[in-house]
Amino acid sequence: MANTKQAKKRARQSVVHGEHNAALRSMVRSYIKKVAKLAAEGKKAEAEAAYKEAVPVIDRIADKGLIHHNKAARHKSRLNERIRAIKA
């Protein structure tokens, strides 16, 4: 348990920040799942549109430090690979 006033405030802030970060990570996962689902269904045009929506979100989360830049690049690469694999 925090003993000082400063430590108590930091503990409160960490709870709020943790909830905010969890919501952002969840949002990114939703965008990724949306692209993956459309790619699995073979809807190339819709998957490409969803990918274009997802890329800035993934990059923004990486810039905030919630995920590593390499992980963001890996997600984008794998999603793009799935879209390219669809026979149009």
C-alpha positions as CSV (number, residue, x, y, z in Angstrom):
1,M,0.0,0.0,0.0
2,A,1.2,3.5,-0.9
3,N,2.3,5.5,2.1
4,T,3.0,9.0,0.8
5,K,0.5,11.4,-0.8
6,Q,2.5,11.2,-4.1
7,A,2.5,7.4,-4.1
8,K,-1.3,7.3,-3.5
9,K,-1.9,9.6,-6.4
10,R,0.4,7.5,-8.7
11,A,-1.5,4.4,-7.7
12,R,-4.8,6.1,-8.6
13,Q,-3.4,7.3,-11.9
14,S,-2.1,3.9,-12.8
15,V,-5.5,2.4,-12.4
16,V,-7.0,5.0,-14.8
17,H,-4.2,4.8,-17.3
18,G,-4.3,1.0,-17.2
19,E,-8.1,1.0,-18.0
20,H,-7.5,3.4,-20.8
21,N,-4.6,1.4,-22.3
22,A,-6.7,-1.8,-22.1
23,A,-9.5,-0.1,-24.0
24,L,-7.0,1.0,-26.7
25,R,-5.5,-2.5,-27.0
26,S,-8.9,-4.0,-27.3
27,M,-9.8,-1.5,-30.0
28,V,-6.7,-2.5,-32.0
29,R,-7.5,-6.2,-31.7
30,S,-11.0,-5.5,-33.0
31,Y,-9.7,-3.7,-36.1
32,I,-7.3,-6.6,-36.7
33,K,-10.0,-9.2,-36.3
34,K,-12.3,-7.3,-38.7
35,V,-9.6,-7.4,-41.4
36,A,-8.8,-11.1,-40.7
37,K,-12.5,-12.1,-40.9
38,L,-13.1,-10.3,-44.2
39,A,-9.9,-11.9,-45.6
40,A,-11.0,-15.3,-44.5
41,E,-14.4,-14.8,-46.1
42,G,-12.7,-13.9,-49.4
43,K,-14.0,-10.3,-49.5
44,K,-11.0,-8.6,-51.0
45,A,-12.4,-5.1,-51.5
46,E,-13.9,-4.9,-48.1
47,A,-10.7,-6.4,-46.5
48,E,-8.6,-3.8,-48.2
49,A,-10.9,-1.0,-47.0
50,A,-10.8,-2.4,-43.5
51,Y,-7.0,-2.7,-43.7
52,K,-6.7,1.0,-44.7
53,E,-8.7,1.9,-41.6
54,A,-6.7,-0.4,-39.3
55,V,-3.2,0.7,-40.3
56,P,-3.3,4.2,-38.8
57,V,-4.9,2.8,-35.6
58,I,-2.1,0.2,-35.3
59,D,0.5,2.8,-35.9
60,R,-1.0,5.2,-33.4
61,I,-1.1,2.5,-30.7
62,A,2.6,1.7,-31.4
63,D,3.5,5.4,-31.2
64,K,1.9,5.5,-27.8
65,G,4.1,2.6,-26.7
66,L,1.2,0.2,-26.0
67,I,2.6,-2.3,-28.5
68,H,6.2,-2.5,-29.9
69,H,6.8,-1.0,-33.3
70,N,8.0,-4.4,-34.5
71,K,4.7,-6.0,-33.4
72,A,2.7,-3.4,-35.2
73,A,4.8,-4.0,-38.4
74,R,4.2,-7.8,-38.0
75,H,0.5,-7.4,-37.7
76,K,0.3,-5.1,-40.7
77,S,2.5,-7.4,-42.8
78,R,0.5,-10.5,-41.9
79,L,-2.8,-8.8,-42.6
80,N,-1.6,-7.5,-45.9
81,E,-0.3,-11.0,-46.8
82,R,-3.8,-12.5,-46.1
83,I,-5.4,-9.9,-48.3
84,R,-3.0,-10.5,-51.2
85,A,-3.6,-14.2,-50.9
86,I,-7.3,-13.7,-51.8
87,K,-8.1,-14.7,-55.4
88,A,-9.9,-11.7,-56.9
